[in-house]
Amino acid sequence: MYNPKSRKAEEFICHEEVLASLDFAQKNKNNPVIIGQILEKARSGKGLSHREAAVLLDCEIEEKNSEILALAQKIKQDYYGNRIVLFAPLYLSNYCVNGCVYCPYHAKNKHIPRRKLTQEEIRNEAAALQEMGHKRLAIEAGEDPVNNPIEYILESIKTIYGVKHKHGSIRRVNVNIAATTVENYKKLNEAGIGTYILFQETYHKKSYEQLHPTGPKHDYDYHTEAMDRAMEAGIDDVSIGVLFGLESYRYEFSALLMHAEHLEAAFGVGPHAISVPRIKKADDIDPDEFDNGIDDETFAKITACIRIAVPYAGMIISTRESEECRKHLLNLGVSQISGGSKTSIGGYFNPMPEDENSAQFDVSDRRPLDEVIRWLMQNGYLPSFCTSCYRQGRTGDRFMEICKSRQIKNFCQPNAVMTLKEYLEDYASAQTRLAGEELINKELELINDRKMRKTVEDCLAGITAGERDFQF
């Protein structure tokens, strides 16, 4: 049944193939010859199959595991350099008709406050996020055809793009909403979204149906095939992910990589980004009720193996995770993080009291954005608010062509420097600004092309003089 080119969910995420891959990995997890061959292939930076990656994930040889972690760090550096892109989620509405048992927005939860932002409230939220310095958002909403129809999402996107606050504007709106139709994906594409995001939650069909007992999300095939419909509608940047903790992490890992392989095989474009959230405590939700939790060490190895297997994809870690955990994962391939995040409705401009919390999950890293940026720089990273690929047309196969040739960092580095300079001029604390100016001077020295360096220096001078939004 397994066919990565198929448009049928049960053929490109084939249960029997997942089980066969897990069996193969278990049989070879301590085979130094096979593991050595897989690592040699991985060093080319061109990725691994789901079966090969599963062997690395299960590997118990200490020396080889050290090689795996080091290789993940090198591949991330080869592809994206030391830049880390920052974003924030914006929750529009927590009305939802689904019965997802791991999410506090489930329809049977009668004590969580239900809220839906008006367009005026969305303008206030966008302005508050711009006041922090954000340029890239991921909008979120529960699935409710009455309260959150596609027209509401489209109007909200238009509202966000229309807010110009002081020096700021939101330059990229990514969208994380429920699986929908080709027609609606076309509307989202026409609205100018960046990336369409949809987490699978779990790829294990039986578990999926049990975890989603009611509502339209119960349909496993419709949900799993959503990215195919989005691609068909012209959205060529899509982001996949799985919620670790709902099902066996080995199963989810292999199936997640099979989904990436499917998008490559069927459309010639793999996922623009991959997220690796873990289930967290939330209203009416206790993660201990699920038997598939993973410790930090396992979580780190999963991250490293995904980076090795899908080297071109951005990897995202949110404020679900602690500062310590995020620091560790940054060393293993993560290239995008959220900062200063709120997961409640209206959480930025006028947050509700704690006893009226409408958050989807507990945030572990509660530091303000300015502190996160300074922390990144202190740990050797270049914070970036860049959105230029999306606005310069480097999306889909065009992005992948540049990324897979490892040329994308030649765009990332100067764009990151310029957007960091904007942040320092407009939003940073004195301490962060001092650290940022020192980092920019160091980054300029790393630009070997003299013409490029001169151009960046001229743009930086323009930013100091009040100009904004230079792009490469």
FILUMDREN-776633 format. One line per 2 residues: their letters; for each residue x, y, z of C-alpha. Coordinates in nm, 2 decimals, always signed. Layout:
a = X,Y,Z; ...
***
This chain:
my = +0.00,+0.00,+0.00; +0.29,+0.24,+0.07
np = +0.31,+0.50,-0.20; +0.47,+0.84,-0.12
ks = +0.33,+0.99,-0.45; -0.03,+0.89,-0.37
rk = -0.28,+1.15,-0.27; -0.45,+0.91,-0.03
ae = -0.36,+0.95,+0.34; -0.34,+0.58,+0.42
ef = -0.10,+0.52,+0.13; +0.15,+0.80,+0.19
ic = +0.12,+0.75,+0.57; +0.11,+0.38,+0.55
he = +0.06,+0.21,+0.89; +0.24,-0.11,+0.78
ev = +0.53,+0.09,+0.64; +0.57,+0.27,+0.97
la = +0.57,-0.05,+1.17; +0.82,-0.21,+0.92
sl = +1.04,+0.10,+0.96; +1.03,+0.07,+1.34
df = +1.12,-0.30,+1.32; +1.41,-0.22,+1.09
aq = +1.54,+0.04,+1.33; +1.51,-0.19,+1.63
kn = +1.71,-0.46,+1.45; +1.98,-0.23,+1.34
kn = +2.00,+0.02,+1.63; +2.33,-0.13,+1.76
np = +2.48,-0.22,+1.42; +2.79,+0.01,+1.38
vi = +2.83,-0.07,+1.01; +2.48,+0.03,+0.91
ig = +2.48,+0.33,+1.14; +2.81,+0.44,+1.00
qi = +2.68,+0.41,+0.65; +2.37,+0.62,+0.73
le = +2.59,+0.89,+0.90; +2.82,+0.90,+0.60
ka = +2.51,+0.96,+0.38; +2.38,+1.22,+0.62
rs = +2.71,+1.41,+0.61; +2.63,+1.50,+0.25
gk = +2.35,+1.72,+0.39; +2.10,+1.59,+0.14
gl = +1.88,+1.42,+0.39; +1.77,+1.07,+0.49
sh = +1.48,+0.84,+0.44; +1.24,+0.78,+0.72
re = +1.38,+0.43,+0.77; +1.74,+0.56,+0.79
aa = +1.65,+0.83,+1.03; +1.46,+0.58,+1.25
vl = +1.78,+0.38,+1.29; +1.96,+0.69,+1.41
ld = +1.68,+0.78,+1.65; +1.70,+0.43,+1.81
ce = +2.08,+0.41,+1.81; +2.22,+0.32,+2.15
ie = +2.59,+0.35,+2.07; +2.72,+0.64,+2.27
ek = +2.99,+0.74,+2.03; +2.75,+0.74,+1.73
ns = +2.50,+0.94,+1.93; +2.76,+1.21,+1.99
ei = +2.82,+1.21,+1.61; +2.44,+1.25,+1.55
la = +2.41,+1.55,+1.77; +2.72,+1.72,+1.63
la = +2.61,+1.66,+1.27; +2.27,+1.81,+1.34
qk = +2.44,+2.13,+1.46; +2.67,+2.14,+1.16
ik = +2.39,+2.09,+0.91; +2.18,+2.37,+1.06
qd = +2.49,+2.60,+1.04; +2.56,+2.49,+0.68
yy = +2.21,+2.57,+0.57; +2.10,+2.87,+0.77
gn = +2.41,+2.99,+0.95; +2.37,+3.12,+1.31
ri = +2.05,+3.32,+1.24; +1.73,+3.25,+1.44
vl = +1.40,+3.38,+1.31; +1.15,+3.52,+1.57
fa = +0.77,+3.52,+1.55; +0.47,+3.53,+1.78
pl = +0.13,+3.35,+1.78; -0.19,+3.56,+1.77
yl = -0.50,+3.38,+1.90; -0.81,+3.52,+1.74
sn = -1.08,+3.29,+1.88; -1.12,+2.99,+2.10
yc = -1.46,+2.89,+1.98; -1.44,+2.53,+1.86
vn = -1.68,+2.25,+1.77; -1.43,+1.97,+1.79
gc = -1.39,+1.73,+2.08; -1.01,+1.70,+2.08
vy = -0.94,+1.54,+2.42; -0.59,+1.70,+2.46
cp = -0.70,+2.06,+2.39; -0.89,+2.29,+2.64
yh = -1.08,+2.44,+2.35; -1.28,+2.12,+2.30
ak = -1.65,+2.18,+2.27; -1.74,+2.01,+2.60
nk = -1.52,+2.23,+2.81; -1.79,+2.46,+2.96
hi = -1.58,+2.66,+3.21; -1.31,+2.81,+2.98
pr = -1.41,+3.16,+2.88; -1.49,+3.17,+2.51
rk = -1.37,+3.48,+2.33; -1.35,+3.60,+1.97
lt = -1.16,+3.92,+1.89; -1.34,+4.20,+1.70
qe = -1.15,+4.36,+1.41; -1.08,+4.66,+1.64
ei = -0.94,+4.42,+1.90; -0.73,+4.26,+1.63
rn = -0.59,+4.60,+1.54; -0.50,+4.66,+1.90
ea = -0.33,+4.32,+1.92; -0.13,+4.38,+1.60
aa = -0.02,+4.72,+1.73; +0.08,+4.57,+2.06
lq = +0.29,+4.31,+1.88; +0.45,+4.57,+1.66
em = +0.53,+4.77,+1.98; +0.73,+4.47,+2.09
gh = +0.91,+4.46,+1.76; +0.75,+4.16,+1.59
kr = +0.72,+4.15,+1.21; +0.59,+3.79,+1.17
la = +0.28,+3.64,+1.32; +0.11,+3.30,+1.32
ie = -0.27,+3.35,+1.36; -0.46,+3.08,+1.54
ag = -0.83,+3.00,+1.57; -1.05,+2.71,+1.68
ed = -1.27,+2.54,+1.42; -1.62,+2.68,+1.43
pv = -1.80,+2.75,+1.10; -2.04,+2.99,+1.27
nn = -1.80,+3.19,+1.49; -1.48,+3.15,+1.29
pi = -1.58,+3.12,+0.92; -1.32,+3.17,+0.65
ey = -1.45,+3.52,+0.59; -1.36,+3.61,+0.95
il = -1.00,+3.48,+0.90; -0.96,+3.66,+0.57
es = -1.09,+3.99,+0.72; -0.85,+3.95,+1.02
ik = -0.56,+3.90,+0.78; -0.65,+4.21,+0.60
ti = -0.68,+4.40,+0.93; -0.34,+4.29,+1.05
yg = -0.16,+4.38,+0.73; -0.33,+4.72,+0.74
vk = -0.20,+4.82,+1.09; +0.10,+5.06,+1.07
hk = +0.21,+5.14,+1.42; +0.50,+5.39,+1.48
hg = +0.79,+5.23,+1.29; +0.62,+4.89,+1.28
si = +0.41,+4.67,+1.05; +0.35,+4.30,+1.03
rr = +0.52,+4.18,+0.72; +0.42,+3.82,+0.72
vn = +0.10,+3.65,+0.85; +0.12,+3.28,+0.87
vn = -0.20,+3.09,+0.93; -0.27,+2.80,+1.16
ia = -0.64,+2.70,+1.11; -0.83,+2.38,+1.07
at = -0.81,+2.17,+0.75; -1.04,+2.32,+0.49
tv = -1.13,+2.31,+0.12; -0.92,+2.39,-0.19
en = -1.15,+2.69,-0.25; -1.08,+2.83,+0.10
yk = -0.71,+2.76,+0.06; -0.72,+2.96,-0.26
kl = -0.88,+3.25,-0.07; -0.60,+3.23,+0.19
ne = -0.34,+3.24,-0.08; -0.50,+3.54,-0.25
ag = -0.50,+3.71,+0.10; -0.12,+3.70,+0.09
ig = -0.05,+3.46,+0.37; +0.30,+3.34,+0.44
ty = +0.30,+2.98,+0.55; +0.00,+2.76,+0.61
il = +0.05,+2.56,+0.93; -0.14,+2.25,+1.04
fq = -0.03,+2.00,+1.30; -0.13,+1.64,+1.25
et = -0.14,+1.59,+1.63; -0.09,+1.21,+1.57
yh = -0.04,+1.01,+1.25; -0.16,+0.69,+1.42
kk = -0.51,+0.66,+1.26; -0.68,+0.46,+1.54
sy = -0.54,+0.69,+1.81; -0.63,+0.99,+1.60
eq = -0.99,+0.89,+1.58; -1.00,+0.82,+1.96
lh = -0.84,+1.15,+2.04; -1.09,+1.34,+1.81
pt = -1.42,+1.16,+1.89; -1.65,+1.44,+1.77
gp = -1.65,+1.73,+1.52; -1.51,+1.76,+1.17
kh = -1.16,+1.70,+1.29; -1.25,+1.34,+1.35
dy = -1.20,+1.27,+0.98; -0.84,+1.14,+0.97
dy = -0.81,+1.13,+0.59; -0.95,+1.48,+0.54
ht = -0.71,+1.62,+0.80; -0.40,+1.43,+0.68
ea = -0.46,+1.53,+0.32; -0.50,+1.90,+0.40
md = -0.15,+2.00,+0.28; -0.22,+1.84,-0.06
ra = -0.53,+2.06,-0.10; -0.33,+2.37,+0.02
me = -0.06,+2.29,-0.24; -0.32,+2.23,-0.51
ag = -0.46,+2.58,-0.42; -0.13,+2.75,-0.48
id = +0.00,+2.77,-0.12; +0.36,+2.65,-0.17
dv = +0.49,+2.71,+0.18; +0.34,+2.47,+0.42
si = +0.44,+2.37,+0.77; +0.38,+2.04,+0.94
gv = +0.42,+1.91,+1.29; +0.31,+1.64,+1.54
lf = +0.21,+1.68,+1.91; +0.46,+1.46,+2.08
gl = +0.31,+1.28,+2.38; -0.02,+1.15,+2.23
es = +0.12,+0.84,+2.07; +0.46,+0.65,+2.06
yr = +0.73,+0.90,+1.96; +0.90,+0.65,+1.74
ye = +0.57,+0.60,+1.54; +0.52,+0.98,+1.51
fs = +0.88,+1.05,+1.41; +0.87,+0.80,+1.12
al = +0.53,+0.91,+1.00; +0.62,+1.28,+1.02
lm = +0.92,+1.22,+0.79; +0.70,+1.02,+0.56
ha = +0.47,+1.32,+0.53; +0.77,+1.53,+0.43
eh = +0.87,+1.27,+0.18; +0.52,+1.26,+0.04
le = +0.51,+1.64,-0.02; +0.84,+1.61,-0.20
aa = +0.73,+1.32,-0.41; +0.38,+1.46,-0.50
fg = +0.46,+1.83,-0.54; +0.84,+1.86,-0.56
vg = +0.84,+2.08,-0.25; +0.88,+1.95,+0.10
ph = +0.76,+2.13,+0.42; +0.89,+2.49,+0.46
ai = +0.90,+2.42,+0.84; +0.85,+2.14,+1.09
sv = +0.73,+2.20,+1.44; +0.79,+1.97,+1.74
pr = +0.55,+2.07,+2.02; +0.50,+1.85,+2.33
ik = +0.17,+1.82,+2.50; +0.15,+2.07,+2.79
ka = -0.08,+2.13,+3.09; -0.38,+2.35,+3.01
dd = -0.73,+2.41,+3.14; -0.92,+2.08,+3.17
id = -0.61,+1.90,+3.03; -0.35,+1.70,+3.23
pd = -0.06,+1.57,+3.02; -0.01,+1.28,+3.27
ef = -0.33,+1.13,+3.15; -0.14,+1.04,+2.83
dn = +0.12,+0.76,+2.85; +0.35,+0.87,+2.57
gi = +0.54,+1.16,+2.73; +0.91,+1.20,+2.63
dd = +1.20,+1.33,+2.84; +1.42,+1.62,+2.74
et = +1.70,+1.39,+2.62; +1.48,+1.20,+2.39
fa = +1.32,+1.52,+2.27; +1.66,+1.66,+2.19
ki = +1.75,+1.35,+1.99; +1.42,+1.37,+1.79
ta = +1.50,+1.73,+1.70; +1.86,+1.64,+1.59
ci = +1.74,+1.35,+1.38; +1.47,+1.56,+1.21
ri = +1.73,+1.82,+1.12; +1.96,+1.56,+0.97
av = +1.67,+1.39,+0.78; +1.51,+1.71,+0.64
py = +1.80,+1.96,+0.64; +1.62,+2.22,+0.42
ag = +1.32,+2.27,+0.65; +1.30,+2.53,+0.92
mi = +1.26,+2.39,+1.26; +1.03,+2.56,+1.51
is = +1.02,+2.54,+1.89; +0.77,+2.75,+2.08
tr = +0.74,+2.89,+2.43; +0.58,+2.57,+2.53
es = +0.93,+2.47,+2.62; +1.15,+2.62,+2.90
ee = +1.45,+2.85,+2.85; +1.69,+2.56,+2.93
cr = +1.52,+2.32,+2.68; +1.51,+2.58,+2.41
kh = +1.87,+2.66,+2.45; +1.96,+2.29,+2.41
ll = +1.75,+2.25,+2.10; +1.89,+2.56,+1.94
nl = +2.22,+2.38,+1.93; +2.06,+2.08,+1.75
gv = +1.89,+2.24,+1.45; +1.61,+2.47,+1.56
sq = +1.60,+2.78,+1.33; +1.28,+2.96,+1.45
is = +1.14,+3.04,+1.79; +0.86,+3.24,+1.93
gg = +0.92,+3.51,+2.18; +0.71,+3.70,+2.43
sk = +0.42,+3.48,+2.34; +0.07,+3.47,+2.47
ts = -0.16,+3.18,+2.40; -0.48,+3.35,+2.53
ig = -0.73,+3.55,+2.33; -0.64,+3.91,+2.34
gy = -0.33,+3.84,+2.55; -0.11,+4.12,+2.42
fn = -0.31,+4.44,+2.44; -0.55,+4.37,+2.72
pm = -0.49,+4.03,+2.88; -0.76,+3.87,+3.09
pe = -0.71,+3.80,+3.47; -0.56,+3.47,+3.55
de = -0.90,+3.33,+3.67; -1.05,+3.41,+3.34
ns = -0.77,+3.25,+3.14; -0.85,+3.16,+2.78
aq = -0.50,+3.02,+2.70; -0.47,+2.71,+2.49
fd = -0.17,+2.58,+2.69; +0.07,+2.70,+2.97
vs = +0.37,+2.90,+2.84; +0.70,+2.78,+3.00
dr = +0.93,+3.05,+2.87; +0.76,+3.37,+2.98
rp = +1.05,+3.61,+2.92; +0.97,+3.93,+2.72
ld = +1.09,+3.95,+2.36; +1.38,+4.19,+2.44
ev = +1.52,+3.95,+2.69; +1.49,+3.66,+2.45
ir = +1.68,+3.86,+2.18; +1.96,+3.95,+2.42
wl = +1.98,+3.59,+2.53; +2.01,+3.47,+2.17
mq = +2.30,+3.70,+2.11; +2.47,+3.60,+2.43
ng = +2.46,+3.24,+2.31; +2.61,+3.32,+1.97
yl = +2.30,+3.35,+1.76; +2.19,+3.63,+1.52
ps = +1.82,+3.72,+1.59; +1.62,+3.78,+1.27
fc = +1.29,+3.94,+1.19; +1.34,+3.88,+0.82
ts = +1.04,+3.82,+0.59; +1.21,+3.90,+0.26
cy = +1.19,+3.55,+0.10; +0.82,+3.56,+0.12
rq = +0.80,+3.91,-0.02; +1.07,+3.86,-0.28
gr = +0.89,+3.55,-0.42; +1.14,+3.30,-0.28
tg = +0.88,+3.05,-0.18; +0.80,+2.69,-0.27
dr = +1.03,+2.54,-0.53; +1.22,+2.86,-0.57
fm = +1.30,+2.87,-0.20; +1.39,+2.50,-0.20
ei = +1.62,+2.54,-0.50; +1.82,+2.81,-0.31
ck = +1.80,+2.63,+0.02; +1.90,+2.29,-0.09
sr = +2.21,+2.44,-0.26; +2.29,+2.59,+0.07
qi = +2.28,+2.94,-0.07; +1.99,+3.06,+0.14
kn = +2.21,+3.17,+0.43; +2.37,+3.42,+0.19
fc = +2.02,+3.59,+0.20; +1.95,+3.51,+0.56
qp = +2.26,+3.67,+0.71; +2.24,+4.02,+0.56
na = +1.86,+4.03,+0.60; +1.89,+3.92,+0.96
vm = +2.15,+4.19,+1.03; +1.93,+4.47,+0.88
tl = +1.61,+4.36,+1.06; +1.81,+4.33,+1.39
ke = +1.93,+4.69,+1.33; +1.57,+4.80,+1.29
yl = +1.48,+4.63,+1.62; +1.77,+4.80,+1.80
ed = +1.68,+5.14,+1.67; +1.30,+5.12,+1.74
ya = +1.24,+4.88,+2.03; +1.55,+4.75,+2.22
sa = +1.65,+4.83,+2.57; +1.99,+5.00,+2.62
qt = +2.15,+4.68,+2.72; +2.02,+4.49,+2.42
rl = +2.11,+4.77,+2.19; +2.47,+4.77,+2.30
ag = +2.50,+4.39,+2.26; +2.33,+4.41,+1.92
ee = +2.56,+4.68,+1.78; +2.86,+4.47,+1.88
li = +2.71,+4.16,+1.71; +2.63,+4.36,+1.39
nk = +2.99,+4.47,+1.37; +3.11,+4.11,+1.40
el = +2.86,+3.99,+1.14; +2.97,+4.25,+0.89
el = +3.32,+4.11,+0.91; +3.19,+3.77,+0.81
in = +3.05,+3.90,+0.48; +3.33,+3.81,+0.24
dr = +3.18,+3.98,-0.07; +3.30,+4.34,-0.05
km = +3.02,+4.47,-0.27; +2.76,+4.29,-0.05
rk = +2.92,+4.42,+0.27; +2.92,+4.78,+0.13
tv = +2.55,+4.75,+0.04; +2.46,+4.62,+0.39
ed = +2.66,+4.90,+0.55; +2.48,+5.16,+0.34
cl = +2.14,+5.00,+0.44; +2.24,+5.01,+0.81
ag = +2.33,+5.38,+0.77; +1.99,+5.43,+0.61
it = +1.82,+5.26,+0.90; +2.00,+5.48,+1.15
ag = +1.87,+5.78,+0.95; +1.51,+5.66,+0.98
er = +1.46,+5.44,+0.66; +1.31,+5.10,+0.70
df = +1.25,+4.77,+0.53; +1.56,+4.70,+0.32
qf = +1.56,+4.36,+0.16; +1.78,+4.12,-0.02
***
